[in-house]
Amino acid sequence: MTGDRVRWTNGVRRRSLLNPVYAAALLFHPAWIPPALDPSIDTLRRVRTIAGLLTCFGVHVALADFSIPSPLSKINNVVLILLTVHPVTVGVMLLVWRKRGHQVRTLRVPVLRGFILLASYVGALLILIQLTIASPESETSPGAEMIHIGVALWLFCFVIVASLAVIKNLFGSAAIHPSLPALLATIITWLAALLDLNTDEVVLGVVLVLSGPVTVTAVAVLELSRLRRHHGIELLTHPGAPPQPGQPRPGGGADFQPFWFAVPVTRPLFAEDGSPNPVAQLTPGTWYLAVEQRCEGLVAQTQDGHRGVLRDSSDIERG
């Protein structure tokens, strides 16, 4: 990628980081994650998030499994699944896209950012586990004990908000491919559910545990179907990575695949009829959708639905 890249945040005040809710939202829902391609996909992702939460916590509520060792073991399982599934799935899809003739080197920035999100989340979980297991020694002063409890509570709130964010955006995987969050959610949910099947309540356990991944899978299929039918995006074909030398390049028509992009500096978006007056201004730090390539420029759509021609597409960053 060339040009200035979208920052992790659009600005932050140091005092705001003392708020665990704000800090978690800032870190785990950064500005570089592109928004959903349309409101329906965003709704499907919200439903998938709720189904994922039910998979994580519904079984423990229904089976009254509130003992400390059990939640800690579940967190350990989650850490193991995340550290395995996310890198392996992303690596396999990169190999698939490369084999199908796409240059995956342009994806190194969103892939690296996703790994940073994954490492940050896993690190927060592990620190929370240590603070939960460890307790201040009897000789510890009341002040130190209060600090220990305060840090643990801050981190607990931080992890809860972070979990809500990563369950929806799956570590910013939409910046790699719009279909990747649905795939990751399905795999992670099924693996987590299968690890929860070791319960004495066999029939109840199977119903409760498997209802979550079945729902997540159904929502993921709808999400992938809408991406394919309404936006021409398929999982096996990467919409943002340019083809390798010798492969046909996007040039409009049926061969063009929509992709998200950001501009390095403010640039005007002109009307499609060729009039000289701009219809909008594209600003850095915001994602826009490229829907067509024409001889006069790149046809782009803003997040509020305005369309126009970006005549200067040099140094844009693909999402």
Secondary structure as UniProt FT lines:
FT   HELIX           14..18
FT   HELIX           20..28
FT   TURN            31..32
FT   HELIX           39..62
FT   TURN            63..64
FT   HELIX           69..99
FT   TURN            100..101
FT   HELIX           104..107
FT   HELIX           108..133
FT   TURN            138..139
FT   HELIX           142..169
FT   TURN            170..172
FT   HELIX           173..175
FT   TURN            178..179
FT   HELIX           180..195
FT   HELIX           202..231
FT   TURN            235..236
FT   TURN            245..246
FT   HELIX           253..255
FT   STRAND          259..262
FT   STRAND          267..270
FT   TURN            272..273
FT   STRAND          278..282
FT   TURN            284..285
FT   STRAND          288..294
FT   TURN            295..296
FT   STRAND          297..301
FT   TURN            303..304
FT   STRAND          307..310
FT   TURN            314..315
FT   STRAND          317..318
//
